[in-house]
Amino acid sequence: MSEGNNNTKVYSRRDMLKTAGKAAVGVAAVAVIPSFLTGCDRKVELPSKEVLAYEYMPASTDAPAYPYPYQKLDIGTSMERGYAGYYNKGGCCRGVIDAVAGQLGDKAGYPWNQIPVDAFANGATGFGVGSLCGAIAGAATCIGLAIPPEDAAAVTAELFKWYTSTELPTYQPDVEVDALVSPSVNCLDSVGQFMEVSGYGMKDPERKARCAGLTADAAGKVVELINAYYNL
């Protein structure tokens, strides 16, 4: 925060974020918003009654039941399809989605066969900015589709823990590359570490084979987790 020549207080964005960040965030929580944000000294109820009373359109009568009905998948088959999907479907995220949702679409039909694999094209290379690994994003999406919300977070946490505690890839049918434990679930860290250790570049076929293998591993792991959740 700084002072202007006319003694008017000037707040920086950092000051605003620090002040706003002190307010507790929660459903129906009451927070006191600084006067420079609201224009007056008063308590504001967040979220507002209008927000809580927002009217949504009723679900279509032909909407599929949620979570989507799941049937047991074979881990090995899912890994093989995930590896192939990396090359044939276009990257890690689509590879995992096809290995799980696509396979369920083939086996079980509706509603799994209504999921467009290409809708997950943007998951490649950590959504284009090296953030969450696309293979893990695809796997987490499958968890969200197959497992109720009250349990999906815990299963997803188990997936993330596996990713950051296991030497990957384990699935290497074509070429053997360094299997490493990723320091985080982010593509930038995972791929960056691999390239630093191996000396391969982003465009090298060995790097692509590594990510294809990781796609296979993620597909196999998420199938393992969902199978276990349903005791299959």
C-alpha positions as CSV (number, residue, x, y, z in Angstrom):
1,M,0.0,0.0,0.0
2,S,1.3,3.5,-0.8
3,E,0.3,7.1,-0.2
4,G,-0.5,9.6,-3.0
5,N,0.4,13.3,-2.9
6,N,-3.2,14.1,-1.9
7,N,-3.0,11.7,1.0
8,T,-5.4,9.3,-0.7
9,K,-4.6,5.7,0.0
10,V,-3.7,3.7,-3.1
11,Y,-4.0,-0.1,-2.8
12,S,-1.9,-2.4,-5.0
13,R,-3.3,-5.6,-6.3
14,R,-1.1,-7.5,-3.8
15,D,-2.7,-5.5,-0.9
16,M,-6.1,-6.3,-2.2
17,L,-5.3,-10.0,-2.5
18,K,-3.8,-10.1,1.0
19,T,-6.8,-8.5,2.5
20,A,-9.3,-10.5,0.6
21,G,-7.4,-13.7,1.4
22,K,-7.9,-13.2,5.1
23,A,-11.6,-13.8,4.7
24,A,-12.7,-17.4,5.3
25,V,-14.1,-19.2,2.3
26,G,-17.0,-21.6,2.7
27,V,-20.6,-22.3,1.8
28,A,-22.9,-19.8,3.3
29,A,-20.0,-18.2,5.2
30,V,-20.3,-14.6,6.3
31,A,-17.3,-12.5,5.4
32,V,-16.4,-8.9,6.1
33,I,-15.2,-7.3,2.8
34,P,-12.9,-4.3,3.2
35,S,-14.6,-1.0,2.5
36,F,-12.3,-0.2,-0.4
37,L,-13.8,-3.2,-2.2
38,T,-17.4,-2.6,-1.4
39,G,-17.5,1.2,-1.2
40,C,-19.0,1.2,2.3
41,D,-18.5,-0.3,5.7
42,R,-21.0,-3.2,6.0
43,K,-21.1,-6.9,6.3
44,V,-21.8,-8.8,3.2
45,E,-23.3,-12.3,3.2
46,L,-21.5,-14.6,0.9
47,P,-22.8,-16.3,-1.1
48,S,-25.9,-14.2,-1.4
49,K,-29.4,-15.6,-1.0
50,E,-29.9,-14.9,-4.7
51,V,-27.0,-17.1,-5.6
52,L,-28.1,-19.9,-3.4
53,A,-31.6,-19.7,-4.8
54,Y,-30.4,-19.8,-8.4
55,E,-32.9,-21.8,-10.5
56,Y,-31.5,-24.5,-12.8
57,M,-33.3,-26.2,-15.6
58,P,-34.4,-29.7,-14.6
59,A,-32.3,-32.5,-16.0
60,S,-33.4,-34.0,-19.2
61,T,-35.5,-37.1,-18.8
62,D,-33.1,-39.0,-21.1
63,A,-30.0,-37.9,-19.2
64,P,-27.9,-40.9,-18.1
65,A,-27.8,-41.9,-14.5
66,Y,-24.7,-40.7,-12.5
67,P,-22.2,-42.0,-11.9
68,Y,-22.0,-43.9,-15.1
69,P,-22.6,-47.6,-14.8
70,Y,-19.2,-49.4,-14.6
71,Q,-18.2,-52.9,-15.5
72,K,-14.8,-54.5,-14.8
73,L,-12.0,-53.8,-17.3
74,D,-8.8,-55.8,-17.7
75,I,-5.8,-53.9,-16.6
76,G,-3.4,-55.3,-19.2
77,T,-5.8,-54.7,-22.0
78,S,-6.4,-51.1,-20.8
79,M,-2.6,-50.5,-20.7
80,E,-2.2,-51.8,-24.2
81,R,-5.0,-49.6,-25.5
82,G,-3.7,-46.6,-23.6
83,Y,-0.2,-47.0,-25.2
84,A,-1.8,-47.4,-28.7
85,G,-4.1,-44.5,-28.0
86,Y,-1.2,-42.1,-27.3
87,Y,-0.1,-42.5,-30.9
88,N,-3.4,-43.2,-32.6
89,K,-5.8,-40.8,-30.7
90,G,-3.4,-38.0,-30.2
91,G,-1.5,-37.7,-26.9
92,C,-1.7,-38.8,-23.3
93,C,-5.0,-37.4,-22.2
94,R,-6.9,-38.8,-25.2
95,G,-5.0,-42.0,-24.8
96,V,-6.3,-42.6,-21.3
97,I,-9.8,-41.5,-22.0
98,D,-10.0,-43.9,-24.9
99,A,-8.4,-46.7,-22.9
100,V,-11.1,-46.4,-20.2
101,A,-14.2,-44.5,-21.5
102,G,-13.6,-45.7,-25.1
103,Q,-13.2,-49.3,-24.0
104,L,-16.4,-49.1,-21.8
105,G,-18.2,-47.5,-24.8
106,D,-17.2,-50.6,-26.9
107,K,-18.2,-53.1,-24.1
108,A,-21.1,-51.4,-22.3
109,G,-22.4,-48.9,-24.8
110,Y,-24.5,-46.0,-23.6
111,P,-23.6,-43.6,-21.9
112,W,-19.9,-44.3,-22.3
113,N,-20.1,-44.3,-26.0
114,Q,-21.3,-40.7,-26.0
115,I,-18.0,-39.3,-24.6
116,P,-16.0,-37.8,-27.5
117,V,-12.4,-38.6,-27.0
118,D,-11.3,-35.6,-29.0
119,A,-12.9,-33.3,-26.4
120,F,-9.8,-34.1,-24.4
121,A,-7.2,-33.0,-27.0
122,N,-6.3,-29.9,-24.9
123,G,-4.9,-32.1,-22.1
124,A,-1.7,-32.8,-24.1
125,T,1.5,-31.4,-22.7
126,G,-0.1,-30.4,-19.5
127,F,-2.9,-28.5,-21.2
128,G,-0.3,-26.8,-23.3
129,V,1.4,-25.1,-20.4
130,G,3.1,-27.9,-18.6
131,S,0.5,-28.1,-15.8
132,L,-1.3,-31.2,-14.8
133,C,-0.1,-34.3,-16.7
134,G,-2.6,-35.1,-19.4
135,A,-2.5,-38.8,-18.6
136,I,-3.4,-38.1,-15.0
137,A,-6.1,-35.6,-16.0
138,G,-7.7,-38.2,-18.2
139,A,-7.5,-40.8,-15.5
140,A,-9.0,-38.4,-12.9
141,T,-11.8,-37.6,-15.4
142,C,-12.6,-41.3,-15.6
143,I,-12.8,-41.5,-11.8
144,G,-15.2,-38.6,-11.8
145,L,-17.4,-40.3,-14.3
146,A,-17.4,-43.7,-12.7
147,I,-17.3,-43.0,-8.9
148,P,-19.7,-40.8,-6.8
149,P,-18.4,-37.4,-5.9
150,E,-18.2,-38.2,-2.2
151,D,-15.6,-40.8,-2.9
152,A,-14.0,-39.6,-6.1
153,A,-11.7,-37.1,-4.4
154,A,-10.1,-39.9,-2.2
155,V,-9.6,-42.2,-5.2
156,T,-8.1,-39.3,-7.2
157,A,-5.7,-38.5,-4.3
158,E,-4.6,-42.2,-4.4
159,L,-3.9,-41.8,-8.1
160,F,-1.8,-38.7,-7.6
161,K,0.1,-40.3,-4.8
162,W,0.9,-43.3,-7.0
163,Y,2.1,-41.0,-9.8
164,T,4.6,-39.2,-7.5
165,S,5.9,-42.3,-5.7
166,T,6.3,-44.8,-8.6
167,E,9.1,-45.2,-11.1
168,L,7.4,-44.7,-14.4
169,P,6.9,-45.8,-17.1
170,T,6.7,-49.5,-16.4
171,Y,5.0,-50.2,-19.7
172,Q,7.8,-50.2,-22.3
173,P,7.0,-52.6,-25.2
174,D,9.1,-50.9,-27.9
175,V,12.1,-49.1,-26.3
176,E,13.5,-49.1,-22.8
177,V,13.9,-45.6,-21.3
178,D,14.7,-44.3,-17.8
179,A,11.9,-44.9,-15.3
180,L,11.8,-42.1,-12.8
181,V,9.7,-40.9,-9.9
182,S,8.1,-37.6,-10.9
183,P,8.6,-34.7,-8.4
184,S,5.0,-33.6,-9.0
185,V,1.9,-34.3,-11.1
186,N,2.8,-31.6,-13.5
187,C,3.9,-32.3,-17.0
188,L,6.7,-29.7,-16.9
189,D,8.3,-31.5,-13.9
190,S,7.6,-35.0,-15.1
191,V,8.8,-34.6,-18.7
192,G,11.4,-32.0,-17.8
193,Q,13.1,-34.4,-15.3
194,F,13.1,-37.2,-17.9
195,M,14.7,-35.1,-20.5
196,E,17.3,-33.8,-18.1
197,V,18.3,-37.3,-17.0
198,S,18.0,-39.0,-20.4
199,G,19.3,-36.3,-22.6
200,Y,16.3,-36.7,-25.0
201,G,14.5,-33.8,-26.4
202,M,10.8,-33.1,-26.7
203,K,10.5,-34.2,-30.3
204,D,12.6,-37.3,-29.9
205,P,10.8,-40.7,-30.4
206,E,12.2,-42.0,-27.2
207,R,10.5,-39.1,-25.3
208,K,7.3,-39.8,-27.0
209,A,7.6,-43.5,-26.2
210,R,8.2,-42.6,-22.6
211,C,5.0,-40.6,-22.5
212,A,3.1,-43.3,-24.3
213,G,4.3,-45.8,-21.7
214,L,3.2,-43.4,-18.9
215,T,-0.2,-43.2,-20.6
216,A,-0.5,-46.9,-20.5
217,D,0.5,-47.0,-16.8
218,A,-2.1,-44.3,-16.0
219,A,-4.8,-46.2,-17.8
220,G,-3.9,-49.4,-16.0
221,K,-3.8,-47.7,-12.6
222,V,-7.1,-46.0,-12.9
223,V,-8.8,-49.2,-14.0
224,E,-7.2,-50.9,-11.0
225,L,-8.5,-48.2,-8.7
226,I,-12.0,-48.2,-10.1
227,N,-12.2,-52.0,-10.2
228,A,-11.1,-52.1,-6.5
229,Y,-13.7,-49.4,-5.6
230,Y,-16.5,-51.7,-6.9
231,N,-14.8,-54.9,-5.6
232,L,-14.5,-56.2,-9.1
